[in-house]
Amino acid sequence: MRLSLDLYLLQLPTVDTLGAAHDRQPEADRQLVVVRARDADGAEGWGECSALNRPTYTDEWAEGAFELLASGGLSDVADAPMAWAGLDMARRDLVLKATDVSLASDLGVTTTSVVAGAVIGLSDDLEDPTAQTVTKATELAALGYVRLKLKAVPNNLEVIRAVREALPSIELQIDGNGSFDERHVDALAALAEEADLDAIEQPFAPDNIDAAIDLVESTPIPVLADEPIGSMADAEELFELGALSGVVIKPPKVGGIDAAADLVDWAATVGLPAAAGGMLESGLGRHALAAIAGLDGFSITGDLSPARRWLADDPFADLELIDGELAIPQGSGVAPPPNLEVLDRYATRQASVVVEINSAT
């Protein structure tokens, strides 16, 4: 399929930032790459590359992805999965809109809503991080979020215990982003029981396989792999080693919507719990994530919140949180087209290029 691409590097204002072990002080604005694809007949579709501002969480980052896409040199998902995912989302949106089919319908999703889950970053209050985190957790619970995931590092485990004490009935997960090591296996297993955790996400560095195996054997709750999961082969290898007991599936990170759906099917086939992971997307990316999260194979509440949880302004329509759930989008394509005035307002760079990509849906 020959497509004309209009590329936008956006710098969107935020209402909150997500401090994590891989980036304790993220930039205040969220950079995102947005792709508009047009075919020879004038039909168009929109996609999002959700790579973060800096190459801390993955090797890809927003400006680098923009430059790669603008070069026209992206020929395969293996070159840059997140940039490819943005390009492929635009192609898919174009095809689905042309046939008046929703992404959810195209994926075979039959449910109409998904349970909402919010993420809380590491506290930036050096004097009283516990109070700040508990306050934020309580506010999010009051908004209706059913699950909270707390970013965690070895010296803030008391914060997790305090949140559990304040919210005894909420689903509670933690995400270490690889900040723990083999010295913390017993402490994490104990915390899982004491704080009644529902999952522990990526406690160890991707190459610390032995520690992951030890924790999987030490606790009955799912130990989710995230950072090392860039493909089906990655998940299969860790599963065979016993280094995970659950998996986080992030469509942008594994190369797009189809790759994510294949991973969900695989996880269900082998009986592995799975959660839909978020990437601080715009409303466009959140529409796609909500549709994918409706697949039957997801059994753990994922990072499912409206884009406004992070963004102060956004060119794309957002999802609505109602009674602790997000409605799965049923409109044509992936999401409605953006407000072009808002898109232009936040575009710091633009480029156009013509590419040939696989036309398979």
C-alpha positions as CSV (number, residue, x, y, z in Angstrom):
1,M,0.0,0.0,0.0
2,R,1.4,3.4,-1.0
3,L,0.7,6.1,1.5
4,S,1.4,9.8,1.8
5,L,2.3,10.6,5.4
6,D,2.1,13.8,7.3
7,L,4.1,13.6,10.5
8,Y,3.7,15.8,13.6
9,L,6.0,16.0,16.6
10,L,3.8,17.3,19.4
11,Q,4.7,18.8,22.7
12,L,1.6,18.5,24.9
13,P,1.2,20.1,28.3
14,T,0.5,17.8,31.2
15,V,-1.3,17.9,34.5
16,D,1.0,15.3,36.1
17,T,4.2,13.5,35.3
18,L,5.1,9.8,35.9
19,G,8.3,9.5,37.9
20,A,9.6,6.0,37.7
21,A,12.9,4.2,38.4
22,H,14.0,4.6,34.8
23,D,13.3,8.4,34.9
24,R,12.8,10.0,38.3
25,Q,12.2,13.5,36.9
26,P,10.5,13.3,33.5
27,E,10.0,16.4,31.5
28,A,6.9,18.5,32.2
29,D,5.5,18.2,28.6
30,R,4.7,15.0,26.8
31,Q,6.2,14.6,23.3
32,L,4.3,12.4,20.9
33,V,4.5,11.6,17.2
34,V,1.3,11.6,15.3
35,V,1.0,10.2,11.8
36,R,-1.7,11.1,9.2
37,A,-1.7,8.6,6.3
38,R,-3.5,9.2,3.0
39,D,-4.0,6.9,0.1
40,A,-4.4,7.6,-3.6
41,D,-8.1,8.0,-3.2
42,G,-7.9,10.6,-0.5
43,A,-8.9,8.4,2.4
44,E,-7.0,9.1,5.5
45,G,-6.2,7.6,8.9
46,W,-4.4,8.6,12.0
47,G,-1.8,6.8,14.1
48,E,0.3,7.5,17.2
49,C,3.9,6.6,18.1
50,S,3.9,6.6,21.9
51,A,7.7,6.5,22.5
52,L,8.6,8.6,25.5
53,N,10.5,11.9,25.4
54,R,13.8,10.2,26.3
55,P,15.3,6.8,25.6
56,T,15.0,5.6,29.2
57,Y,12.2,3.1,29.1
58,T,13.0,1.8,25.6
59,D,15.7,2.5,23.0
60,E,13.1,4.5,21.0
61,W,12.2,8.1,21.9
62,A,9.7,10.6,20.4
63,E,12.1,12.8,18.4
64,G,14.1,9.9,17.2
65,A,11.0,8.2,16.0
66,F,9.9,11.3,14.2
67,E,13.2,11.6,12.3
68,L,13.1,7.9,11.4
69,L,9.6,8.2,10.0
70,A,10.4,11.4,8.2
71,S,13.3,9.8,6.5
72,G,11.1,7.2,4.9
73,G,13.6,4.6,5.9
74,L,11.4,2.5,8.2
75,S,10.8,-0.8,6.3
76,D,10.0,-3.4,9.0
77,V,8.7,-3.7,12.5
78,A,12.1,-5.0,13.7
79,D,13.7,-1.7,12.8
80,A,11.8,0.3,15.4
81,P,8.6,-1.3,16.9
82,M,7.2,1.8,18.3
83,A,7.6,3.9,15.2
84,W,6.2,1.1,13.1
85,A,3.2,0.8,15.5
86,G,2.4,4.4,14.8
87,L,2.6,4.0,11.1
88,D,0.6,0.8,11.2
89,M,-2.1,2.3,13.3
90,A,-2.6,5.1,10.8
91,R,-2.9,2.5,8.0
92,R,-5.3,0.5,10.0
93,D,-7.4,3.5,10.9
94,L,-7.6,4.4,7.2
95,V,-8.7,0.9,6.1
96,L,-11.3,0.6,8.9
97,K,-12.8,4.1,8.3
98,A,-13.1,3.3,4.6
99,T,-15.2,0.3,5.4
100,D,-17.0,1.9,8.4
101,V,-15.7,-0.8,10.9
102,S,-14.6,-0.1,14.4
103,L,-11.3,-1.4,15.8
104,A,-13.1,-3.3,18.5
105,S,-15.3,-5.0,15.9
106,D,-12.3,-5.8,13.7
107,L,-10.5,-7.4,16.7
108,G,-13.6,-9.5,17.6
109,V,-14.2,-7.7,20.9
110,T,-17.7,-8.4,22.2
111,T,-17.6,-6.7,25.6
112,T,-18.6,-3.0,25.8
113,S,-16.4,-1.7,28.6
114,V,-13.2,-2.3,30.5
115,V,-12.3,-1.8,34.1
116,A,-10.3,1.4,34.7
117,G,-6.8,1.4,36.3
118,A,-4.7,4.4,37.2
119,V,-0.9,4.6,37.7
120,I,0.9,6.7,40.4
121,G,4.5,7.7,39.9
122,L,7.2,8.0,42.5
123,S,6.6,10.9,44.8
124,D,8.6,14.1,44.3
125,D,8.0,15.3,47.8
126,L,11.3,14.6,49.6
127,E,9.9,15.5,53.0
128,D,6.8,13.3,53.1
129,P,6.5,11.1,50.0
130,T,4.0,8.8,51.9
131,A,1.5,11.5,52.5
132,Q,1.6,12.8,49.0
133,T,1.2,9.3,47.5
134,V,-1.7,8.3,49.9
135,T,-3.5,11.6,49.1
136,K,-3.1,11.0,45.3
137,A,-4.3,7.4,45.7
138,T,-7.3,8.4,47.7
139,E,-8.3,11.0,45.2
140,L,-8.0,8.5,42.3
141,A,-10.1,6.0,44.2
142,A,-12.7,8.6,44.8
143,L,-12.8,9.3,41.0
144,G,-13.8,5.6,40.5
145,Y,-10.6,3.9,39.6
146,V,-10.9,0.2,40.6
147,R,-7.1,-0.5,40.4
148,L,-4.1,1.5,41.3
149,K,-0.5,0.7,40.3
150,L,2.2,2.3,42.3
151,K,5.7,2.9,40.9
152,A,8.1,1.4,43.4
153,V,11.8,1.4,44.3
154,P,13.5,-0.4,47.1
155,N,13.4,2.5,49.6
156,N,9.7,3.3,49.3
157,L,8.0,0.0,50.3
158,E,6.4,1.7,53.3
159,V,4.5,4.0,50.9
160,I,2.9,0.9,49.4
161,R,1.9,-0.4,52.8
162,A,0.4,3.0,53.7
163,V,-1.7,3.1,50.5
164,R,-3.0,-0.3,51.3
165,E,-3.9,0.7,54.8
166,A,-5.8,3.8,53.5
167,L,-7.5,1.8,50.7
168,P,-8.1,-1.7,52.0
169,S,-10.4,-2.9,49.2
170,I,-8.8,-1.4,46.1
171,E,-6.9,-3.6,43.6
172,L,-3.3,-2.7,44.2
173,Q,-0.3,-3.4,42.0
174,I,3.3,-2.2,42.1
175,D,5.8,-1.6,39.2
176,G,9.5,-1.6,40.0
177,N,10.8,-0.9,36.4
178,G,13.8,-3.1,37.1
179,S,14.9,-1.2,40.3
180,F,15.1,-4.3,42.6
181,D,17.6,-7.2,42.6
182,E,18.1,-10.6,44.1
183,R,18.6,-9.0,47.6
184,H,14.9,-8.0,47.6
185,V,13.2,-11.2,46.6
186,D,12.1,-12.1,50.2
187,A,11.0,-8.5,50.9
188,L,8.9,-8.4,47.8
189,A,7.3,-11.7,48.5
190,A,6.5,-10.5,52.1
191,L,5.1,-7.2,50.7
192,A,2.9,-9.1,48.3
193,E,1.2,-10.8,51.3
194,E,1.3,-8.0,53.8
195,A,-0.1,-5.4,51.3
196,D,-2.4,-7.9,49.6
197,L,-1.0,-7.0,46.2
198,D,-2.7,-8.2,43.0
199,A,0.5,-8.2,40.9
200,I,4.2,-7.2,40.9
201,E,5.3,-5.7,37.6
202,Q,8.9,-5.8,36.4
203,P,10.7,-5.8,39.7
204,F,14.1,-6.8,38.3
205,A,16.2,-5.7,35.4
206,P,15.4,-7.7,32.2
207,D,18.7,-9.6,32.4
208,N,18.2,-10.6,36.0
209,I,16.5,-13.9,35.2
210,D,17.5,-15.7,38.3
211,A,15.9,-13.2,40.6
212,A,12.7,-13.3,38.6
213,I,12.6,-17.0,38.8
214,D,13.1,-16.9,42.6
215,L,10.3,-14.4,43.0
216,V,7.9,-16.4,40.8
217,E,8.6,-19.4,43.0
218,S,8.2,-17.3,46.2
219,T,4.7,-15.8,45.7
220,P,1.4,-16.9,44.3
221,I,0.6,-13.5,42.8
222,P,1.5,-12.7,39.2
223,V,5.0,-11.5,38.6
224,L,4.5,-9.5,35.4
225,A,7.2,-9.0,32.7
226,D,7.1,-5.6,30.9
227,E,10.4,-4.1,29.8
228,P,11.8,-7.3,28.2
229,I,8.6,-8.0,26.2
230,G,9.2,-6.7,22.7
231,S,7.9,-9.7,20.8
232,M,6.2,-13.0,21.1
233,A,9.6,-14.7,21.2
234,D,10.6,-12.7,24.2
235,A,7.5,-13.7,26.1
236,E,7.8,-17.4,25.2
237,E,11.5,-17.5,26.3
238,L,10.8,-16.0,29.7
239,F,7.7,-18.2,30.2
240,E,9.8,-21.4,29.4
241,L,12.4,-20.3,31.9
242,G,9.8,-19.7,34.6
243,A,10.9,-16.0,34.9
244,L,7.4,-14.6,34.7
245,S,3.9,-15.6,35.9
246,G,2.1,-12.9,34.0
247,V,2.8,-10.5,31.1
248,V,2.1,-6.8,30.3
249,I,1.2,-6.2,26.7
250,K,1.7,-2.8,25.3
251,P,0.7,-2.5,21.7
252,P,3.1,0.3,20.8
253,K,6.0,-1.5,22.4
254,V,5.5,-4.9,20.6
255,G,5.0,-3.4,17.1
256,G,1.3,-2.6,17.0
257,I,-2.2,-3.8,17.3
258,D,-2.0,-7.1,15.6
259,A,1.2,-8.1,17.4
260,A,-0.5,-7.2,20.7
261,A,-3.6,-9.3,19.8
262,D,-1.4,-12.3,19.0
263,L,0.4,-12.0,22.4
264,V,-3.0,-11.9,24.1
265,D,-4.1,-15.1,22.3
266,W,-0.8,-16.8,23.2
267,A,-1.1,-15.8,26.9
268,A,-4.6,-17.2,27.0
269,T,-3.5,-20.4,25.4
270,V,-0.8,-21.1,27.9
271,G,-2.9,-19.9,30.8
272,L,-0.8,-16.8,31.6
273,P,-2.4,-13.8,33.2
274,A,-2.1,-10.6,31.0
275,A,-2.6,-6.9,31.6
276,A,-3.0,-4.1,29.0
277,G,-0.1,-1.6,29.5
278,G,-0.3,2.1,28.8
279,M,2.3,4.5,27.4
280,L,0.9,7.9,28.4
281,E,-0.9,8.1,25.1
282,S,-3.1,10.8,23.7
283,G,-6.8,10.2,23.2
284,L,-5.9,8.4,19.9
285,G,-3.7,5.9,21.6
286,R,-6.1,5.5,24.5
287,H,-8.9,4.7,22.1
288,A,-6.8,1.9,20.6
289,L,-5.7,0.6,24.0
290,A,-9.3,0.4,25.3
291,A,-10.4,-1.6,22.3
292,I,-7.5,-4.0,22.6
293,A,-8.1,-4.3,26.4
294,G,-11.6,-5.7,25.6
295,L,-10.0,-8.9,24.3
296,D,-10.9,-12.0,26.4
297,G,-7.3,-12.9,27.2
298,F,-6.8,-10.0,29.5
299,S,-7.4,-11.1,33.1
300,I,-5.5,-8.4,35.1
301,T,-6.7,-4.8,35.3
302,G,-4.4,-2.7,33.1
303,D,-3.3,0.9,32.7
304,L,-6.7,2.0,31.5
305,S,-7.5,5.7,32.1
306,P,-8.5,8.6,30.0
307,A,-5.7,10.6,28.4
308,R,-6.6,13.6,30.6
309,R,-5.2,11.7,33.6
310,W,-1.9,13.0,32.2
311,L,-2.5,15.5,29.5
312,A,-3.8,19.1,30.0
313,D,-4.7,19.4,26.4
314,D,-5.0,17.0,23.5
315,P,-6.0,17.2,19.8
316,F,-7.9,13.9,20.0
317,A,-11.2,13.0,21.6
318,D,-10.8,11.4,25.0
319,L,-12.4,8.4,26.8
320,E,-14.8,8.9,29.7
321,L,-14.5,7.3,33.1
322,I,-18.0,6.2,34.2
323,D,-18.6,4.1,37.3
324,G,-15.0,2.7,37.3
325,E,-15.1,1.7,33.7
326,L,-14.2,2.9,30.2
327,A,-16.6,2.3,27.4
328,I,-14.9,0.5,24.5
329,P,-15.0,2.8,21.4
330,Q,-17.5,1.7,18.8
331,G,-17.0,4.4,16.2
332,S,-15.5,3.9,12.8
333,G,-11.8,3.2,12.7
334,V,-9.5,3.6,15.7
335,A,-10.7,7.0,16.9
336,P,-12.3,10.2,15.6
337,P,-9.9,12.5,13.7
338,P,-8.2,15.2,15.7
339,N,-8.9,18.9,16.1
340,L,-6.5,20.2,13.6
341,E,-6.2,23.6,15.2
342,V,-5.1,22.0,18.5
343,L,-2.8,19.7,16.6
344,D,-1.1,22.6,14.9
345,R,-0.9,24.5,18.1
346,Y,1.3,21.9,19.7
347,A,3.3,20.7,16.7
348,T,7.0,21.6,17.1
349,R,8.1,19.8,13.9
350,Q,6.2,18.6,10.8
351,A,7.3,16.6,7.8
352,S,5.8,14.8,4.8
353,V,6.9,11.6,3.1
354,V,5.6,8.8,0.8
355,V,6.1,5.2,1.9
356,E,5.1,1.7,0.8
357,I,3.9,-0.6,3.6
358,N,2.3,-4.0,3.9
359,S,-1.5,-3.6,3.1
360,A,-2.6,-6.6,5.1
361,T,-5.1,-5.8,7.8
